[in-house]
């Protein structure tokens, strides 16, 4: 066995591309040409394959790193003859001299002008050299007749079983005729379009952006910025009619989805920039197979009959609101758009149950007020939320099911207690997280919640500030209300809703006493928690809040 360094091969005219996805981990058995990671520039993303088969001993890069041609990305333990194809330039055994440079790529045929009278001419744009690929499919047409295009502007997107790439225009002009359509297969030299333009605008040597080498792929990404994740407004899936927008996923993921018959436009991506991963496709397939979700094509079909069959969803009503009176349209804030998608998924996929209860916080509130008076000069202000965080940690430790998460057929119990809390901001609700709340005192928790709430209002929360929660508290205490049903924040399995406390007459066995009562609303995932456990959790939480000394037990 020999140790082989895997380096970034020629990835076209790109330098310092970012690593956005790791597709293998140390210990994995890798085949030759299997993708190891995905990199992304401002124009395209592409998978970097292994030139050898063997066992992955070490990954030399991590997410967010920048790499260029020749960067060592991994070390593989491989047999001397394990490689199915010659290694790319500069790749080989550790310590071996560099391999000779490859032969230059074939120059594609130049565009074929034909006289058309006047000062302009018809220019034929053909498929340039796209590497060792034949009969690649046209999956997206990016322009239409009448459009004005620039040199190197992408006209179509093609895809093989390994990569997708944009075919650029070799000339500038007006698109007079498109010679291909979605679903066609093309090869080097095939006619793509006819432009009406000036002969001087013809590029000397067009090439796809970028051209894949030795099988590494790229997924098409728009040049103007980040691809918008698919939403519920997409039309029903028809595998014979592409939607016109390529989902943000790598070629291997799109191939995997095609093999399973999964409509990628209906899959919500969990990767960077909403990128769809193989795990997202698997989760979508499992949800459909279990009946938890339906494809839009299936949902749009009326049932054949019988009350036991699930009814297809009716289309969203289209109403001309203006005919009833004056209206004003405002775009939904970005945070609310993101929240809406998550909340909709959580409400539909998680079987919610909510328990309502009351906690007597009369003594705790008096204690809190006393502490604030004692520490007034020090500028320390304790909120009821800080006490709730500490009380919830104690309850989670006693009932660990509430501090777990579903992962496939497994239940993951976490031995850390990170408590999220909903913060109201001008742009919508955000959920910062108190990390390791079990190790912090009430004063420190109060200070951290105040700091995180201010960052949320100022729009300065980082992803790290909002990740890693094991349980969430949503408090409406400062606003009002009695009870509500908070939506669980997946992958958590429970969330505590807290409303405004009020003084009520409570019977003590002899007479009614005025007591300060705090309404509690505990929503829980019925796949993980049962009703008896939820009732015990709420009752224990109420006992802690009634006598806070119990947190010491």
N, C-alpha and C positions, 0 to 999 in steps of 0.2 A: 504494500500500500504506500502511496505517496501523497504528500500534502501539496495541494494545488491552489494557487491564488487565483481568485476570480476577479477580474477587473472590468470596469465599465468599458464596453466596446465603443466603436464609432457611432455616435448618436446624432450625426448630422451637425449642422451649424449651431450648436448649443453649448454653452459653457455655464458651469455653476448652476446646475439644475437641482431642485430640492427633492429630497426623499419624502414621499407622502404616504407610503404604504410598505410594510414588510410582509412578504408572502411566505416566509419560511423562518424557522427558528433552529438554534443549535440542537443537534441530535436528530434532526429530520433526515430521512434518506431522500436524496435529490436525484432526479434523472437529468441526463443531458438535455439542454434546451428548456428545462423547467424554469419558470420565472421565479426570481428571488426577491425582487422589490420593484416598486413603481416609482418613477421620478416624474416631475412635472415642471415645465417651463411656463411662460406666460402664453404660449401658443398651443402646447400639446402635452399630453402625458403618455408615457411609454413604460412597458415592462422590460426589466433587464434580466435576461436569462442566464443560466449557468452553462458554461461551455463543457462541463464534465459532469458525470454522474458519480455519486458516492454519498458519504455521510457529511453533513454540514457541521464542521467543528467550531467555527467562529464567525460571527457577523461583525464586520468592521465598521458598520454605519448604523445610525439610529434615525428615527423620525426627525425631520427638520434639518438634517445634515445636507450640505451642498456637495455635489460630486461632479466630476467632469471625466472626459475620456482618459482612461488609464488609472483611475482611482480604484484601489483595492477595496472590494465590498464584502468579500467572504473568503474563508479558507475551507476547502473541502478535502476530505481524506478519500482519495480515489485510486483505483487500480491504474496501472500504466496505460492500459488499453480501454479505459472506461469511457473516454470521450467518443461521441458519435460523429463529431465534426471537428475540423481543426480549430484550435483556440483563436480568439480574436487577437489583433496586434497587441503585443505586450503582455499577453496572458501565458501562463505556464506554470511549471513547478516552482516552488519557492526556491529562489537562488539561481534559477536557470536564466540564461541569456535571453534577451528579447527576441521574439519571433520576427521574421522579415515582414515588411509592410505588405498589405494585400495589393492585388492588381487594381488599377484604377477602374472606377465604375464606367459602364457603357454610357456614352453620351446619347441622350434620347434624340429622336428625329426632330429637326426644327419645325416650327409651324409652317404650314404650306399656304402662302398667299395666292390669291387668284385675282386678276384684274376685275374691277367692278365699275370702272369709269370714274371720272372726276379725280379729286385728290385723295380719295379713300379707297380701301380695298377690303375684300372679305378675307379674314384670317382664320385658318383652321387651327384649333387647339386640340392637341392629342395627348394621350396618356404618356407621361415620361417614364423613365426607368424607375420602377417601384421595387427593385430588388428581386429576389428569387420567389416571385409570386405569380401565379397564373389564375385566370378566371376569377378575379376578385369581384365581389358584388357591390353594386352601387346601393348604398343604404341611406343616402341623404343628398338631395339636390339643393344647393345653397343659393342659387340665383335663378332668375326667370328671364325669358325673352323681353328685351327692352331695358334691362338693367345696364347701367354703366359700370364697368369693372376696371380695376387697376392691374398693373403687372404684379404677379405673385398673389393676387387675391384668390382665395379658394373658391372653386366652382362646385365641386362635388366631394362627397366623402365615400371612400370605398373600404371594404372590410374583407379580410381573409379569416381563416379560423384562428389566427394568432394575433393579428394587428388590424387597426383601422388607421386610415391616413387621409389627409385632405389632398386633393389634386388641384394645384394652383393654375391660374391662367398665365400663359407665356407672353401675353400681349395685353395692351390696354385697348379699350373700345366699348362698343355697345353690343350686348348679346343679341345676335340676329336669330340664332336657331340653336336649340339644344338637341344633341344627337343621342342622348341617353336619358333613361328614366329610372326611378327607383325600382330595384329588382333586377336590372340588367347586369350582366357580367362583362368585364372589360379586361384587356391586356395591354401591354406596352405597344404604343403606336395607334391604338384605337382612337377614332375621332370622338371628341367630347362635345365640342361646341364650335359654332362659326360666329366670329365677331366681325363687326363693321368698325374698322379703325384705321389709323395711320400706320404705314409700314415701319416707320421709325420707332414705333412703340414696342416692337417685337423684342422679347428677351432672348439673349443668346443661348442660354442653357437652363431651361426650366427644370425644376425638381420638386417632388412632393415635400411637404413641411411636416416633420422631417421624413427622409426615406429610411425605412427600417433595414437594419443589417443583421444577417444571420438569425432572423426570426424574432428579434425583439419587437414588441408591438407598442402601439400608442393608441389612446382613446381620444377621439376628437374633442376639443374644448374650444369654445368661441373665443375669438381674439379680443373681444370687448370686455371680458371679465368673467366672473364666476358664473357657472351654469346654474339656473334656477331649478331647485329640486321639483320633481313632479308633484302635482297636487290632485285633489279629488275632482277637479274640474276637467281632467283629461277624458277623451271619449272612450267608449268601450273598446277593449282590446280585440283587434282582428289581426291574427298572425300573418295574413296575406297582404295587409295594407299598412305599411309603416306610418308612424304618426308624423314624421317630418322633423322631429326633434330627437336627437340622440341622447339617451339617458347618460348621466355622468357615471360611467363604469368602465373598468378595464376590458380589453378584448376577451380575456379568459372568462371573466364574469358574465359577459354577454353571451358567450358560447355556452356556458353552463346553464344560463337562463333559457336559451333556445332549446337545449336538450330536455329541460324539464317542462317546457311550454309555459314559462312564467312571463307575463307581460311586464317588462322592466319599468315601463312608465307608471305602473301602479305600485312599485316598490319604493319605500322610503329609505334613503341611504343613511347609514350611521357613520360613514367615514368622513375624512376631511372634506369640507365644502359640499357636504351632502352626497359624497361619493358612495355608490352602491357596492357593497362587499359580497363575497360568496355567502357569508353568514346571514346577510339580509335576505338573499334569495332563498336560502334554506328555511329561515324563519317564516317568510311569506308562504312558502310551499306547505310548511307544517300547519300554519294557521288555516289555510284553505282546506287541507285534508281533514282537519279536526272540526271544521264547520265554524271556526271563530271568525273567519273572514271569507269574502267571496270576491272573485274577479268582477270587474265592471261588466264584462260580457255576460257572465252568469247572472249578476244582479239585475240586469236589464231584461231578462227573459221572464215572462209570466209563468206561474206554475201550471203544470198540466192538469191539476185538479186535486182535491182532497185538502182538508184543513190542516193536515199534519205537515205539509210542505211549506218551506220558508217562502214568503212572498218577496218578489223583487222590489227594490226600492223605486218609488216614483221619482221622476226627474224634479229637480228643484223648481218651484214655480217662478215663471217670468212675469213680472208685474211692471206696468208703466206707472210708477208712483206719481209722476208729475201730473197725471190727469186728475188726481184727487186733490192737489194743492201744491204749494211751493215746497221745493226740496233743496237740499244742499248735499253734495257728494264730497266725501273726504277719504283719502287713501287710508287703509288700515296700517297702523304703525308696524314696523318690522318685528318688534318684540312680540306683539300680539299675534302676528301671523305665525311665528315660530311656536308660540305657546298654544295657539289654536290647534295646530297639527298634532302636537304632543298630547294635549288634553283629549282630543277626539279619539286618538289611538287608545289612550289609557281607558277612557270611559267605555269604548266598544269592546276592548279585548279583556279587561279585568272584570270579573264578577264582583261588583261592589256591594257591600252591606255596611250600613252605618248604625252604630249604637249611640244613643243620647243619654247623658247622665249629668248630674250636678255635683260639684265639689264645694265643700264648706271651706272658704279661705279667710274666714274672719280673723283668726289669730295670725295667719301668714301675712295678711295685708297690714295688720297693726305692726308686725315685726318689720316689714319692709319700710313703712313710713318712719319708724323709729330709727332704723339704720340710715336712712337718707338724711334725717335731721342730724345725726351724730357725725356724718361725713360731709355735711354741706360745705364746710370750708375747704375740704380737700377736693371738691368738685366731682365727687363720686355720686352717681345717681343709679340706683338699682331699680330695674323694671320687673313687673310680674313675669315677663317673658324669660328672664334669666332664671327665675325659680322654676318655671315650667320646663325649661331645658334640662335642668338638673334632676327634676322629678321624673321626666320621661326616661332619662338614662337609667335610673334605678328600676323603673318598671320594665324597660327593655332587657335589663340583666336578669330579672326574675322570670320574664316570659320571652325567651330568645327567638321564638318563631316570628315575632314582630320585627326582629333585627336581621331578617334573612332575605334572600332573593331567589326566585326561580331561575334556573339555568338549564333549559331542556328538561330532562327527567330528574334532575338533581335539585336539591334545596341547599343553597349556600348560606351557612351561618357565619356571620362576621364577628370577629373578636375585637372590633373597634366600634366606637359609638360617635358618629358624626351626625349632628342634628341640623337639618335645614330649616329655615324659617322664611315665610313669605313676606316680602317687603314691597309696600305700595310705592310706586314711582310714577312720575308724570307720563311715562311711556308704557305703563302696565306693570303687572306683578313680576317680580324677580325673586329667585330663591337662593340667597347666599347660604353658606354652610359653616357652622361652628365645628371645626375639626377637633377630635379627641376631647369631646366635652366631658368625658368621665374623669379626665386628669386635671380639670380646671375648676376653680372656685367660682362662687356666685359673682364676685366683683369682676374677675377677669372675663367671665362670660358676658356680663352686662356691658363692659367696655368694648368687647369684640362685636357684639350685636349692634351697638351704636355706630362703630366705625364702618361695619359692613353695610348697614342701612344707609349711611351717608354716601358711601361709594356707589350704592345702587341708585340713589336719587341723582347723583352727579353723572351717572352713566359710565363709571370707571371700574366696574366689576370685571375681573379677569375670568377666563374659563376655570382656572384653578379655584377661584373663590366660590364657584357654583357647582363643583363636582364632588363626588364621593359621599353624598349623604346616605345614611342608612334609615332615616326616619325624618318626617317633616312635620312642622307645626305651622298651621295657618291661623293667625289671630285676627279677629275682627273687633277686638275689645275696644279699640279707640273709636270705632265707627258706630256700632250698635248691632241689633239683631239678637235673636234668642238661640236658635239652632240652625245648622245647615249641613249639607252633605259634601264635604271636600272631596275632590278627585285625587286618587292615589297617584303619586309621582313615580312611575315605573323607572327602574326595576325594584323600587321599594314595595312593600306589601301592606303598608298602613300609613295613615296620616291623621293627625289630631287637629280638629277644628275647635277654636276657642272663641266664644262670643263675650259680650259685655256682661260683667258681673253686676248683680243688683241685690239689694237687701230685701229679704223675704222673711215672713214668719215661719219658723220651724218648730215643730212640737218636740220637746225634750223629754217627754214622758209625764210631765206634770203641767206644763204650760207652754205657750208659744213664746219663742225667743227670736229677736231680730238677728238674722245671720246673713253674712255676705256670701252669696252663692255664685259659683262660676260655672256656666254651661259648657259642657264638653261634648264634642261630636267626633267619634272615632270611626273612620271609614277603614275597612279592611278587605283584603283579597280572600274570597271564600275558597280559593284553590289551596291556600296555605293555612288559613286560620278558620276555626269553627266558632260558632256562636258562644259556646261556654267559655272558651279562651278569651274572646273579646270582652265578655262581661267581667271576667276576673281581672283583665288588664285595666279596664276602666275603674273598677271598684278599688283596686290597689293604688292606682294613680290618685284617686280621690282621697284615700287614706293618707298618702304621703303629703298631699297639699293641705289636708286638715291638720296634720301634725308632722311638720317638716323634719323632726328628729329622726323619722323613719329612714331617711336617706343614709343614715349612718349604719343601718343594720345590714 
